[in-house]
Amino acid sequence: MWNLPRGNEFLPRTPLKKLEKLYRNEKDAKAKTRLLAALHRKDGKSIDKIAEIMHQKRPTVHDWLTKFDERGTDAKTDPKRPGKKPLLTDAQRKQFVKRLEKGPSHNPSGLWTSKEVRNLIHKQYGILYGKTNVWNILTAAGFTLLTPRKKHYKSASIGEIKAYKEPSVTAAA
């Protein structure tokens, strides 16, 4: 389990100079850390010594080095993971966006609330999204958040504003 090659036997097709060059040119911090562990192993250090030098746990260092042993220098980065499939298909999203652009029938302003959008998705497609997912769908479709500004409790009333803007009688005389 803990038997990994070290020295020149570790990454036999990759010379130490090439590893050093990869390390120097790497911009991603995580990849640079992994390359440093590979450099130490190529230099002949034990897994325990590398873990101590890098302030990492032994299993973590072992996992990094095992990946290097299996995948070569490509192991400096994690492979891309596909992620979860969206619940709405692309066709459903396009159809849904067209429906949103028409505006809500009960609201003449044409503005939707996130709750209304969530309920509409649930009614039309049987999918119950959370509030965050609804916002992700809306922003991906190009919709933005529109909210009225809050009025400060000390702000002037409409009458006070009109009185301030109207010229005073004494100033005209």
Beta strands, then each sheet from edge to edge (+ up, - down):
end
